[in-house]
Amino acid sequence: MTRRVVLIGHPVAHSLSGAMHQAAFDALKIDARYELWDRTAAQLADAIEELRDDAFLGANVTVPHKERVASLVDRLTDEAHAIGAVNTITREGKKLVGHNTDVHGFMVALDQLVGRQKMPRYAVVLGAGGGARAIVFTLIREGFQRVIVFNRHLHRAEALVRHFARSASHMDLRAMPWHESIIESELAKTKLLVNATSVGLAGDATPVPGELLPPDLLVLDLIYSATRLQREAAAAGDTVLDGEIMLLHQGAAAFELWTGQQAPLELMRDALATARAGGLRSAEGEPAGDTGPAGDEAAVTAPAAVDHGASG
Ligand code: NDP
């Protein structure tokens, strides 16, 4: 029987995750198919129920369902429970288990971005959705001392901060209103900026006007394609990384959970690059950008080597 793995989101568009996972299944001779399920919030519970069937190895969950799915599965791993968001589902018999592999993907990307510098202790996070939760969880775990969360709807950022209140009791974790003057003032004090909003996914919008960006920031944009934020941050003299490495490594971790086999990382990286070059859109719904350098090392756009036309 051909087993099924699905990506559940809205929209899901054409999937870079599909290219990456299908290439890995095929290379390891695993008889499985990766499918895209575009499901609205109203259709989500039924979609999750379907996954109990033996045909399914599991699923990925993406924008905007990661938080909601946490309450629809039977069990959460400790990490997914602590985060309150799920991006990967596995099956144990008829029971569904929710995992969060975004943490692993983000950690690999953060290490890559920071490079040989000292890990910063202060971060500004834009966004308070399922992706942002994994980011804030990781920053707390990594010993950051001050993390400021800005979100368009402040109440969601406040809910995120309340969610992590206990684990962040030793540090300064705060929600702040989305006002340019406040963002500018916090950016002047920080070393790390993470964009975990979906602003820039479509069109040429940016969450932070370029003139607010100080030089020498480390900027991690979870969006995979070349965005205006990445372009303007590079122009401001910042070191910039897009979401490709995170996408690859969260995907590899999910693959290992579904199959019990080691993910063929290089092959998945190549499949992503090929799909990107072919103009597909990523699993997270982002339009694919220009074909960037394939290696992790090359994906960081250092200020000295900025190409304003293409990030990563
Ligand atoms: P959610 O739908 O859970 O959250 C979306 C976030 O974007 C919210 O904070 C929302 O704010 C904000 N937002 C949306 N539109 C606007 C706008 N016009 N102005 C300001 N803020 C806006 O999505 P996720 O958290 O799952 O994903 C967020 C982003 O991170 C996506 O772009 C996704 O592709 C990316 N991502 C990439 C990953 C990777 O592996 N590279 C992994 C995970 C996420 P509000 O609450 O006010 O609506």
py3Dmol code that shows the C-alpha trace and the ligand (Angstrom):
import py3Dmol

protein = """\
ATOM      1  CA  MET A   1       0.000   0.000   0.000  1.00  0.00           C
ATOM      2  CA  THR A   2       1.292   3.444  -0.865  1.00  0.00           C
ATOM      3  CA  ARG A   3       1.365   5.375   2.418  1.00  0.00           C
ATOM      4  CA  ARG A   4       0.297   8.994   2.557  1.00  0.00           C
ATOM      5  CA  VAL A   5       1.758  12.093   4.205  1.00  0.00           C
ATOM      6  CA  VAL A   6      -0.156  15.341   3.901  1.00  0.00           C
ATOM      7  CA  LEU A   7       0.562  19.006   4.415  1.00  0.00           C
ATOM      8  CA  ILE A   8      -2.443  20.739   5.947  1.00  0.00           C
ATOM      9  CA  GLY A   9      -2.634  24.528   5.653  1.00  0.00           C
ATOM     10  CA  HIS A  10      -4.555  27.379   4.078  1.00  0.00           C
ATOM     11  CA  PRO A  11      -3.328  28.183   1.537  1.00  0.00           C
ATOM     12  CA  VAL A  12      -0.747  25.523   0.728  1.00  0.00           C
ATOM     13  CA  ALA A  13      -0.116  26.520  -2.875  1.00  0.00           C
ATOM     14  CA  HIS A  14       2.529  24.483  -4.664  1.00  0.00           C
ATOM     15  CA  SER A  15       4.792  22.934  -2.121  1.00  0.00           C
ATOM     16  CA  LEU A  16       8.537  23.019  -1.750  1.00  0.00           C
ATOM     17  CA  SER A  17       8.056  20.632   1.169  1.00  0.00           C
ATOM     18  CA  GLY A  18       6.440  18.230  -1.263  1.00  0.00           C
ATOM     19  CA  ALA A  19       9.479  18.254  -3.545  1.00  0.00           C
ATOM     20  CA  MET A  20      11.841  17.774  -0.606  1.00  0.00           C
ATOM     21  CA  HIS A  21       9.900  14.927   1.025  1.00  0.00           C
ATOM     22  CA  GLN A  22       8.947  13.102  -2.164  1.00  0.00           C
ATOM     23  CA  ALA A  23      12.587  13.076  -3.266  1.00  0.00           C
ATOM     24  CA  ALA A  24      13.551  11.602   0.113  1.00  0.00           C
ATOM     25  CA  PHE A  25      10.823   8.929   0.023  1.00  0.00           C
ATOM     26  CA  ASP A  26      11.821   7.929  -3.499  1.00  0.00           C
ATOM     27  CA  ALA A  27      15.553   7.834  -2.770  1.00  0.00           C
ATOM     28  CA  LEU A  28      15.039   5.602   0.273  1.00  0.00           C
ATOM     29  CA  LYS A  29      12.517   3.460  -1.654  1.00  0.00           C
ATOM     30  CA  ILE A  30       9.744   4.237   0.810  1.00  0.00           C
ATOM     31  CA  ASP A  31       6.399   3.708  -0.891  1.00  0.00           C
ATOM     32  CA  ALA A  32       4.820   6.993   0.190  1.00  0.00           C
ATOM     33  CA  ARG A  33       3.248  10.062  -1.378  1.00  0.00           C
ATOM     34  CA  TYR A  34       3.332  13.635  -0.056  1.00  0.00           C
ATOM     35  CA  GLU A  35       0.059  15.501  -0.703  1.00  0.00           C
ATOM     36  CA  LEU A  36      -1.113  19.071  -0.189  1.00  0.00           C
ATOM     37  CA  TRP A  37      -4.402  19.599   1.605  1.00  0.00           C
ATOM     38  CA  ASP A  38      -5.768  23.115   1.501  1.00  0.00           C
ATOM     39  CA  ARG A  39      -8.175  23.176   4.448  1.00  0.00           C
ATOM     40  CA  THR A  40      -9.912  26.121   6.064  1.00  0.00           C
ATOM     41  CA  ALA A  41     -10.290  26.419   9.833  1.00  0.00           C
ATOM     42  CA  ALA A  42     -13.812  25.024   9.511  1.00  0.00           C
ATOM     43  CA  GLN A  43     -12.490  21.930   7.685  1.00  0.00           C
ATOM     44  CA  LEU A  44      -9.538  21.351   9.991  1.00  0.00           C
ATOM     45  CA  ALA A  45     -11.052  18.960  12.558  1.00  0.00           C
ATOM     46  CA  ASP A  46     -12.346  16.616   9.828  1.00  0.00           C
ATOM     47  CA  ALA A  47      -8.971  16.669   8.095  1.00  0.00           C
ATOM     48  CA  ILE A  48      -7.216  15.673  11.326  1.00  0.00           C
ATOM     49  CA  GLU A  49      -9.732  12.857  11.898  1.00  0.00           C
ATOM     50  CA  GLU A  50      -8.932  11.405   8.470  1.00  0.00           C
ATOM     51  CA  LEU A  51      -5.298  10.941   9.486  1.00  0.00           C
ATOM     52  CA  ARG A  52      -6.240   8.095  11.848  1.00  0.00           C
ATOM     53  CA  ASP A  53      -6.530   5.751   8.866  1.00  0.00           C
ATOM     54  CA  ASP A  54      -3.722   3.186   8.395  1.00  0.00           C
ATOM     55  CA  ALA A  55      -2.883   4.686   5.018  1.00  0.00           C
ATOM     56  CA  PHE A  56      -1.301   7.724   6.689  1.00  0.00           C
ATOM     57  CA  LEU A  57       2.255   7.917   7.973  1.00  0.00           C
ATOM     58  CA  GLY A  58       1.532  11.365   9.331  1.00  0.00           C
ATOM     59  CA  ALA A  59       1.248  15.018   8.393  1.00  0.00           C
ATOM     60  CA  ASN A  60       2.765  18.465   8.410  1.00  0.00           C
ATOM     61  CA  VAL A  61       0.751  21.448   9.603  1.00  0.00           C
ATOM     62  CA  THR A  62       1.338  24.977   8.416  1.00  0.00           C
ATOM     63  CA  VAL A  63      -0.095  28.513   8.338  1.00  0.00           C
ATOM     64  CA  PRO A  64      -2.520  29.237   9.993  1.00  0.00           C
ATOM     65  CA  HIS A  65      -3.338  25.975  11.807  1.00  0.00           C
ATOM     66  CA  LYS A  66      -0.336  25.139  14.010  1.00  0.00           C
ATOM     67  CA  GLU A  67      -1.853  26.346  17.268  1.00  0.00           C
ATOM     68  CA  ARG A  68      -5.344  24.982  16.667  1.00  0.00           C
ATOM     69  CA  VAL A  69      -4.065  21.495  15.812  1.00  0.00           C
ATOM     70  CA  ALA A  70      -2.480  21.211  19.263  1.00  0.00           C
ATOM     71  CA  SER A  71      -5.964  20.686  20.702  1.00  0.00           C
ATOM     72  CA  LEU A  72      -7.082  18.235  17.983  1.00  0.00           C
ATOM     73  CA  VAL A  73      -4.472  15.472  18.416  1.00  0.00           C
ATOM     74  CA  ASP A  74      -4.546  12.816  21.158  1.00  0.00           C
ATOM     75  CA  ARG A  75      -1.138  13.487  22.635  1.00  0.00           C
ATOM     76  CA  LEU A  76       1.531  16.172  22.455  1.00  0.00           C
ATOM     77  CA  THR A  77       5.251  15.667  22.936  1.00  0.00           C
ATOM     78  CA  ASP A  78       6.607  17.642  25.886  1.00  0.00           C
ATOM     79  CA  GLU A  79       8.050  20.186  23.479  1.00  0.00           C
ATOM     80  CA  ALA A  80       4.852  20.651  21.457  1.00  0.00           C
ATOM     81  CA  HIS A  81       2.924  20.956  24.719  1.00  0.00           C
ATOM     82  CA  ALA A  82       5.327  23.588  26.034  1.00  0.00           C
ATOM     83  CA  ILE A  83       5.112  25.518  22.760  1.00  0.00           C
ATOM     84  CA  GLY A  84       1.366  25.161  22.236  1.00  0.00           C
ATOM     85  CA  ALA A  85       1.791  24.561  18.496  1.00  0.00           C
ATOM     86  CA  VAL A  86       2.206  21.517  16.249  1.00  0.00           C
ATOM     87  CA  ASN A  87       3.855  21.340  12.829  1.00  0.00           C
ATOM     88  CA  THR A  88       4.215  17.549  12.535  1.00  0.00           C
ATOM     89  CA  ILE A  89       1.809  14.711  13.302  1.00  0.00           C
ATOM     90  CA  THR A  90       2.651  11.033  13.661  1.00  0.00           C
ATOM     91  CA  ARG A  91       0.336   8.082  14.212  1.00  0.00           C
ATOM     92  CA  GLU A  92       0.535   5.487  16.991  1.00  0.00           C
ATOM     93  CA  GLY A  93      -2.181   3.021  16.008  1.00  0.00           C
ATOM     94  CA  LYS A  94      -5.312   5.152  15.774  1.00  0.00           C
ATOM     95  CA  LYS A  95      -3.872   7.807  18.063  1.00  0.00           C
ATOM     96  CA  LEU A  96      -2.343  11.008  16.716  1.00  0.00           C
ATOM     97  CA  VAL A  97       0.750  12.554  18.280  1.00  0.00           C
ATOM     98  CA  GLY A  98       1.631  16.248  17.804  1.00  0.00           C
ATOM     99  CA  HIS A  99       5.293  17.265  17.513  1.00  0.00           C
ATOM    100  CA  ASN A 100       7.086  20.535  16.865  1.00  0.00           C
ATOM    101  CA  THR A 101      10.136  20.271  14.619  1.00  0.00           C
ATOM    102  CA  ASP A 102      10.230  24.041  13.956  1.00  0.00           C
ATOM    103  CA  VAL A 103      12.342  24.318  17.118  1.00  0.00           C
ATOM    104  CA  HIS A 104      15.056  22.149  15.620  1.00  0.00           C
ATOM    105  CA  GLY A 105      14.870  23.966  12.271  1.00  0.00           C
ATOM    106  CA  PHE A 106      15.079  27.358  13.938  1.00  0.00           C
ATOM    107  CA  MET A 107      18.016  26.313  16.106  1.00  0.00           C
ATOM    108  CA  VAL A 108      20.041  25.188  13.080  1.00  0.00           C
ATOM    109  CA  ALA A 109      19.204  28.468  11.306  1.00  0.00           C
ATOM    110  CA  LEU A 110      20.068  30.575  14.359  1.00  0.00           C
ATOM    111  CA  ASP A 111      23.433  28.851  14.779  1.00  0.00           C
ATOM    112  CA  GLN A 112      24.140  29.447  11.111  1.00  0.00           C
ATOM    113  CA  LEU A 113      23.211  33.127  11.352  1.00  0.00           C
ATOM    114  CA  VAL A 114      25.203  33.788  14.515  1.00  0.00           C
ATOM    115  CA  GLY A 115      28.209  31.908  13.157  1.00  0.00           C
ATOM    116  CA  ARG A 116      31.345  32.493  15.180  1.00  0.00           C
ATOM    117  CA  GLN A 117      29.897  35.453  17.056  1.00  0.00           C
ATOM    118  CA  LYS A 118      28.743  35.129  20.645  1.00  0.00           C
ATOM    119  CA  MET A 119      25.103  34.063  20.910  1.00  0.00           C
ATOM    120  CA  PRO A 120      23.160  37.276  21.590  1.00  0.00           C
ATOM    121  CA  ARG A 121      21.019  37.569  24.728  1.00  0.00           C
ATOM    122  CA  TYR A 122      18.433  40.043  23.445  1.00  0.00           C
ATOM    123  CA  ALA A 123      15.966  39.467  20.611  1.00  0.00           C
ATOM    124  CA  VAL A 124      13.045  41.191  18.942  1.00  0.00           C
ATOM    125  CA  VAL A 125      10.427  38.826  17.495  1.00  0.00           C
ATOM    126  CA  LEU A 126       7.806  40.042  15.031  1.00  0.00           C
ATOM    127  CA  GLY A 127       4.678  37.878  15.082  1.00  0.00           C
ATOM    128  CA  ALA A 128       2.831  35.787  17.635  1.00  0.00           C
ATOM    129  CA  GLY A 129       1.433  32.855  15.619  1.00  0.00           C
ATOM    130  CA  GLY A 130       2.420  29.188  15.683  1.00  0.00           C
ATOM    131  CA  GLY A 131       5.861  29.868  14.184  1.00  0.00           C
ATOM    132  CA  ALA A 132       6.617  32.659  16.668  1.00  0.00           C
ATOM    133  CA  ARG A 133       5.794  30.344  19.563  1.00  0.00           C
ATOM    134  CA  ALA A 134       8.497  27.902  18.490  1.00  0.00           C
ATOM    135  CA  ILE A 135      10.940  30.814  18.172  1.00  0.00           C
ATOM    136  CA  VAL A 136      10.206  32.246  21.617  1.00  0.00           C
ATOM    137  CA  PHE A 137      10.369  28.771  23.189  1.00  0.00           C
ATOM    138  CA  THR A 138      13.821  28.247  21.674  1.00  0.00           C
ATOM    139  CA  LEU A 139      15.114  31.680  22.702  1.00  0.00           C
ATOM    140  CA  ILE A 140      14.033  31.060  26.308  1.00  0.00           C
ATOM    141  CA  ARG A 141      15.686  27.628  26.248  1.00  0.00           C
ATOM    142  CA  GLU A 142      18.887  29.108  24.799  1.00  0.00           C
ATOM    143  CA  GLY A 143      19.235  31.519  27.708  1.00  0.00           C
ATOM    144  CA  PHE A 144      18.161  34.800  26.123  1.00  0.00           C
ATOM    145  CA  GLN A 145      17.653  37.427  28.810  1.00  0.00           C
ATOM    146  CA  ARG A 146      15.290  39.787  27.019  1.00  0.00           C
ATOM    147  CA  VAL A 147      12.805  38.935  24.248  1.00  0.00           C
ATOM    148  CA  ILE A 148      10.320  41.502  22.978  1.00  0.00           C
ATOM    149  CA  VAL A 149       7.349  40.274  20.929  1.00  0.00           C
ATOM    150  CA  PHE A 150       5.568  42.671  18.584  1.00  0.00           C
ATOM    151  CA  ASN A 151       2.338  41.625  16.925  1.00  0.00           C
ATOM    152  CA  ARG A 152      -0.248  43.473  14.853  1.00  0.00           C
ATOM    153  CA  HIS A 153      -2.946  42.285  17.249  1.00  0.00           C
ATOM    154  CA  LEU A 154      -1.382  42.942  20.626  1.00  0.00           C
ATOM    155  CA  HIS A 155      -3.670  40.566  22.508  1.00  0.00           C
ATOM    156  CA  ARG A 156      -2.142  37.590  20.655  1.00  0.00           C
ATOM    157  CA  ALA A 157       1.373  38.632  21.677  1.00  0.00           C
ATOM    158  CA  GLU A 158       0.141  39.060  25.244  1.00  0.00           C
ATOM    159  CA  ALA A 159      -1.369  35.564  25.161  1.00  0.00           C
ATOM    160  CA  LEU A 160       1.964  34.202  23.934  1.00  0.00           C
ATOM    161  CA  VAL A 161       3.818  35.924  26.772  1.00  0.00           C
ATOM    162  CA  ARG A 162       1.305  34.570  29.313  1.00  0.00           C
ATOM    163  CA  HIS A 163       1.742  31.085  27.835  1.00  0.00           C
ATOM    164  CA  PHE A 164       5.480  31.186  28.545  1.00  0.00           C
ATOM    165  CA  ALA A 165       5.230  33.122  31.835  1.00  0.00           C
ATOM    166  CA  ARG A 166       6.500  30.318  34.015  1.00  0.00           C
ATOM    167  CA  SER A 167       9.436  29.190  31.845  1.00  0.00           C
ATOM    168  CA  ALA A 168      10.411  32.838  31.276  1.00  0.00           C
ATOM    169  CA  SER A 169      10.087  33.931  34.918  1.00  0.00           C
ATOM    170  CA  HIS A 170      13.857  34.447  35.208  1.00  0.00           C
ATOM    171  CA  MET A 171      14.027  36.773  32.195  1.00  0.00           C
ATOM    172  CA  ASP A 172      12.349  39.723  30.509  1.00  0.00           C
ATOM    173  CA  LEU A 173       9.739  38.448  28.012  1.00  0.00           C
ATOM    174  CA  ARG A 174       7.333  41.181  26.949  1.00  0.00           C
ATOM    175  CA  ALA A 175       4.613  41.935  24.437  1.00  0.00           C
ATOM    176  CA  MET A 176       4.700  45.431  22.991  1.00  0.00           C
ATOM    177  CA  PRO A 177       2.312  47.331  20.724  1.00  0.00           C
ATOM    178  CA  TRP A 178       3.071  47.416  17.004  1.00  0.00           C
ATOM    179  CA  HIS A 179       4.119  51.087  16.764  1.00  0.00           C
ATOM    180  CA  GLU A 180       7.029  52.096  14.566  1.00  0.00           C
ATOM    181  CA  SER A 181       8.580  54.319  17.229  1.00  0.00           C
ATOM    182  CA  ILE A 182       8.536  51.494  19.796  1.00  0.00           C
ATOM    183  CA  ILE A 183       9.886  48.958  17.290  1.00  0.00           C
ATOM    184  CA  GLU A 184      12.648  51.391  16.335  1.00  0.00           C
ATOM    185  CA  SER A 185      13.609  51.963  19.945  1.00  0.00           C
ATOM    186  CA  GLU A 186      13.780  48.210  20.671  1.00  0.00           C
ATOM    187  CA  LEU A 187      15.732  47.495  17.487  1.00  0.00           C
ATOM    188  CA  ALA A 188      18.330  50.027  18.592  1.00  0.00           C
ATOM    189  CA  LYS A 189      18.953  47.899  21.698  1.00  0.00           C
ATOM    190  CA  THR A 190      18.878  44.419  20.181  1.00  0.00           C
ATOM    191  CA  LYS A 191      21.265  42.265  18.169  1.00  0.00           C
ATOM    192  CA  LEU A 192      18.772  39.722  16.783  1.00  0.00           C
ATOM    193  CA  LEU A 193      15.577  40.366  14.815  1.00  0.00           C
ATOM    194  CA  VAL A 194      13.330  37.442  13.831  1.00  0.00           C
ATOM    195  CA  ASN A 195      10.438  37.938  11.442  1.00  0.00           C
ATOM    196  CA  ALA A 196       7.804  35.327  12.240  1.00  0.00           C
ATOM    197  CA  THR A 197       4.950  37.184  10.578  1.00  0.00           C
ATOM    198  CA  SER A 198       3.673  36.267   7.148  1.00  0.00           C
ATOM    199  CA  VAL A 199       4.236  39.833   5.927  1.00  0.00           C
ATOM    200  CA  GLY A 200       6.212  39.568   2.696  1.00  0.00           C
ATOM    201  CA  LEU A 201       4.805  36.181   1.734  1.00  0.00           C
ATOM    202  CA  ALA A 202       2.940  37.769  -1.114  1.00  0.00           C
ATOM    203  CA  GLY A 203       3.662  41.101  -2.741  1.00  0.00           C
ATOM    204  CA  ASP A 204       6.474  43.364  -1.617  1.00  0.00           C
ATOM    205  CA  ALA A 205       5.290  44.333   1.860  1.00  0.00           C
ATOM    206  CA  THR A 206       7.658  44.504   4.818  1.00  0.00           C
ATOM    207  CA  PRO A 207       6.866  44.364   8.526  1.00  0.00           C
ATOM    208  CA  VAL A 208       9.552  46.984   9.331  1.00  0.00           C
ATOM    209  CA  PRO A 209      10.382  49.954   7.119  1.00  0.00           C
ATOM    210  CA  GLY A 210      14.034  49.863   6.082  1.00  0.00           C
ATOM    211  CA  GLU A 211      14.855  53.194   7.727  1.00  0.00           C
ATOM    212  CA  LEU A 212      14.100  51.683  11.170  1.00  0.00           C
ATOM    213  CA  LEU A 213      16.750  48.993  10.756  1.00  0.00           C
ATOM    214  CA  PRO A 214      20.073  49.787  12.443  1.00  0.00           C
ATOM    215  CA  PRO A 215      23.293  48.332  11.009  1.00  0.00           C
ATOM    216  CA  ASP A 216      24.917  45.178  12.374  1.00  0.00           C
ATOM    217  CA  LEU A 217      21.696  43.373  13.255  1.00  0.00           C
ATOM    218  CA  LEU A 218      21.357  39.638  12.752  1.00  0.00           C
ATOM    219  CA  VAL A 219      18.096  39.260  10.824  1.00  0.00           C
ATOM    220  CA  LEU A 220      16.323  35.916  10.428  1.00  0.00           C
ATOM    221  CA  ASP A 221      13.284  36.060   8.171  1.00  0.00           C
ATOM    222  CA  LEU A 222      11.267  32.845   8.431  1.00  0.00           C
ATOM    223  CA  ILE A 223       9.941  33.497   4.947  1.00  0.00           C
ATOM    224  CA  TYR A 224      11.824  31.399   2.461  1.00  0.00           C
ATOM    225  CA  SER A 225      11.786  33.637  -0.576  1.00  0.00           C
ATOM    226  CA  ALA A 226      13.639  36.897  -1.194  1.00  0.00           C
ATOM    227  CA  THR A 227      11.645  39.573   0.648  1.00  0.00           C
ATOM    228  CA  ARG A 228      11.814  43.314   0.957  1.00  0.00           C
ATOM    229  CA  LEU A 229      12.773  42.955   4.624  1.00  0.00           C
ATOM    230  CA  GLN A 230      15.779  40.824   3.659  1.00  0.00           C
ATOM    231  CA  ARG A 231      16.738  43.281   0.907  1.00  0.00           C
ATOM    232  CA  GLU A 232      16.430  46.375   3.092  1.00  0.00           C
ATOM    233  CA  ALA A 233      18.185  44.766   6.049  1.00  0.00           C
ATOM    234  CA  ALA A 234      21.110  43.791   3.830  1.00  0.00           C
ATOM    235  CA  ALA A 235      21.209  47.352   2.484  1.00  0.00           C
ATOM    236  CA  ALA A 236      21.286  48.672   6.074  1.00  0.00           C
ATOM    237  CA  GLY A 237      24.420  46.604   6.753  1.00  0.00           C
ATOM    238  CA  ASP A 238      22.741  43.723   8.574  1.00  0.00           C
ATOM    239  CA  THR A 239      23.511  40.017   8.307  1.00  0.00           C
ATOM    240  CA  VAL A 240      20.469  38.306   6.837  1.00  0.00           C
ATOM    241  CA  LEU A 241      19.228  34.733   6.599  1.00  0.00           C
ATOM    242  CA  ASP A 242      15.973  33.608   4.981  1.00  0.00           C
ATOM    243  CA  GLY A 243      13.805  30.640   6.052  1.00  0.00           C
ATOM    244  CA  GLU A 244      15.295  27.983   3.773  1.00  0.00           C
ATOM    245  CA  ILE A 245      17.582  26.332   6.313  1.00  0.00           C
ATOM    246  CA  MET A 246      14.783  26.225   8.867  1.00  0.00           C
ATOM    247  CA  LEU A 247      12.445  24.707   6.283  1.00  0.00           C
ATOM    248  CA  LEU A 248      15.005  22.037   5.389  1.00  0.00           C
ATOM    249  CA  HIS A 249      15.842  21.040   8.950  1.00  0.00           C
ATOM    250  CA  GLN A 250      12.296  21.051  10.309  1.00  0.00           C
ATOM    251  CA  GLY A 251      11.434  18.890   7.297  1.00  0.00           C
ATOM    252  CA  ALA A 252      14.296  16.475   7.908  1.00  0.00           C
ATOM    253  CA  ALA A 253      13.249  16.051  11.544  1.00  0.00           C
ATOM    254  CA  ALA A 254       9.640  15.401  10.470  1.00  0.00           C
ATOM    255  CA  PHE A 255      10.806  12.845   7.894  1.00  0.00           C
ATOM    256  CA  GLU A 256      12.678  10.932  10.593  1.00  0.00           C
ATOM    257  CA  LEU A 257       9.609  10.902  12.836  1.00  0.00           C
ATOM    258  CA  TRP A 258       7.384   9.462  10.081  1.00  0.00           C
ATOM    259  CA  THR A 259       9.814   6.891   8.719  1.00  0.00           C
ATOM    260  CA  GLY A 260      12.231   6.053  11.547  1.00  0.00           C
ATOM    261  CA  GLN A 261      15.011   6.515   8.998  1.00  0.00           C
ATOM    262  CA  GLN A 262      17.751   9.107   8.786  1.00  0.00           C
ATOM    263  CA  ALA A 263      16.755  11.924   6.457  1.00  0.00           C
ATOM    264  CA  PRO A 264      18.908  12.254   3.325  1.00  0.00           C
ATOM    265  CA  LEU A 265      19.710  15.883   4.053  1.00  0.00           C
ATOM    266  CA  GLU A 266      21.840  16.693   1.007  1.00  0.00           C
ATOM    267  CA  LEU A 267      19.302  15.183  -1.327  1.00  0.00           C
ATOM    268  CA  MET A 268      16.477  17.123   0.334  1.00  0.00           C
ATOM    269  CA  ARG A 269      18.516  20.315   0.087  1.00  0.00           C
ATOM    270  CA  ASP A 270      19.072  19.691  -3.624  1.00  0.00           C
ATOM    271  CA  ALA A 271      15.379  18.950  -4.164  1.00  0.00           C
ATOM    272  CA  LEU A 272      14.492  22.245  -2.452  1.00  0.00           C
ATOM    273  CA  ALA A 273      16.977  24.126  -4.626  1.00  0.00           C
ATOM    274  CA  THR A 274      15.666  22.492  -7.792  1.00  0.00           C
ATOM    275  CA  ALA A 275      12.047  23.183  -6.881  1.00  0.00           C
ATOM    276  CA  ARG A 276      12.943  26.758  -6.021  1.00  0.00           C
ATOM    277  CA  ALA A 277      14.718  27.191  -9.331  1.00  0.00           C
ATOM    278  CA  GLY A 278      11.622  25.785 -11.013  1.00  0.00           C
ATOM    279  CA  GLY A 279       9.554  28.581  -9.514  1.00  0.00           C
ATOM    280  CA  LEU A 280       7.493  26.496  -7.105  1.00  0.00           C
ATOM    281  CA  ARG A 281       6.187  27.984  -3.903  1.00  0.00           C
ATOM    282  CA  SER A 282       7.228  26.742  -0.511  1.00  0.00           C
ATOM    283  CA  ALA A 283       5.214  24.566   1.803  1.00  0.00           C
ATOM    284  CA  GLU A 284       4.612  27.594   3.966  1.00  0.00           C
ATOM    285  CA  GLY A 285       2.957  29.336   1.060  1.00  0.00           C
ATOM    286  CA  GLU A 286       5.776  31.698   0.230  1.00  0.00           C
ATOM    287  CA  PRO A 287       6.581  32.419  -3.365  1.00  0.00           C
ATOM    288  CA  ALA A 288       9.959  30.966  -4.226  1.00  0.00           C
ATOM    289  CA  GLY A 289      12.625  33.571  -4.742  1.00  0.00           C
ATOM    290  CA  ASP A 290      15.694  33.553  -6.877  1.00  0.00           C
ATOM    291  CA  THR A 291      17.764  30.436  -6.754  1.00  0.00           C
ATOM    292  CA  GLY A 292      20.104  31.014  -3.861  1.00  0.00           C
ATOM    293  CA  PRO A 293      23.385  29.278  -3.080  1.00  0.00           C
ATOM    294  CA  ALA A 294      22.745  25.677  -2.167  1.00  0.00           C
ATOM    295  CA  GLY A 295      25.055  25.335   0.838  1.00  0.00           C
ATOM    296  CA  ASP A 296      24.046  26.374   4.367  1.00  0.00           C
ATOM    297  CA  GLU A 297      27.210  28.395   4.666  1.00  0.00           C
ATOM    298  CA  ALA A 298      26.442  30.428   1.581  1.00  0.00           C
ATOM    299  CA  ALA A 299      22.894  31.170   2.649  1.00  0.00           C
ATOM    300  CA  VAL A 300      23.867  33.931   5.087  1.00  0.00           C
ATOM    301  CA  THR A 301      23.992  37.282   3.373  1.00  0.00           C
ATOM    302  CA  ALA A 302      26.758  39.131   5.144  1.00  0.00           C
ATOM    303  CA  PRO A 303      26.759  42.907   4.746  1.00  0.00           C
ATOM    304  CA  ALA A 304      30.054  42.865   2.892  1.00  0.00           C
ATOM    305  CA  ALA A 305      28.696  40.558   0.218  1.00  0.00           C
ATOM    306  CA  VAL A 306      25.253  41.962  -0.319  1.00  0.00           C
ATOM    307  CA  ASP A 307      23.491  41.388  -3.569  1.00  0.00           C
ATOM    308  CA  HIS A 308      20.525  43.686  -3.342  1.00  0.00           C
ATOM    309  CA  GLY A 309      18.602  41.767  -5.914  1.00  0.00           C
ATOM    310  CA  ALA A 310      18.627  38.411  -4.215  1.00  0.00           C
ATOM    311  CA  SER A 311      18.781  37.234  -0.661  1.00  0.00           C
ATOM    312  CA  GLY A 312      20.265  33.945   0.418  1.00  0.00           C
TER     313      GLY A 312
END
"""
ligand_1 = """\
48
NDP
P 0.194 32.150 11.739
O -0.918 32.244 10.775
O 0.029 31.339 12.983
O 0.665 33.639 12.189
C 0.790 34.667 11.244
C 1.493 35.860 11.881
O 1.678 36.879 10.888
C 0.703 36.506 13.017
O 1.594 37.015 13.968
C -0.026 37.623 12.278
O -0.415 38.702 13.107
C 1.054 38.086 11.347
N 0.522 38.837 10.216
C -0.168 38.348 9.170
N -0.483 39.344 8.305
C 0.000 40.501 8.856
C -0.006 41.854 8.463
N -0.579 42.252 7.305
N 0.615 42.777 9.245
C 1.222 42.390 10.391
N 1.240 41.100 10.836
C 0.646 40.160 10.077
O 1.431 31.617 10.884
P 2.780 30.900 11.368
O 3.195 31.475 12.682
O 2.637 29.446 11.250
O 3.806 31.389 10.220
C 4.251 32.747 10.188
C 5.308 32.920 9.107
O 6.462 32.128 9.405
C 4.841 32.471 7.731
O 5.360 33.359 6.788
C 5.481 31.123 7.555
O 5.721 30.867 6.213
C 6.789 31.304 8.313
N 7.322 30.031 8.818
C 8.424 29.497 8.164
C 8.993 28.337 8.619
C 10.196 27.780 7.925
O 10.510 26.598 8.128
N 10.913 28.560 7.154
C 8.449 27.603 9.781
C 7.326 28.267 10.403
C 6.782 29.425 9.914
P -1.908 38.774 13.742
O -1.886 37.800 14.885
O -2.034 40.173 14.184
O -2.861 38.368 12.661
"""
view = py3Dmol.view(width=600, height=400)
view.addModel(protein, "pdb")
view.setStyle({"model": 0}, {"cartoon": {"style": "trace"}})
view.addModel(ligand_1, "xyz")
view.setStyle({"model": 1}, {"stick": {}})
view.zoomTo()
view.show()
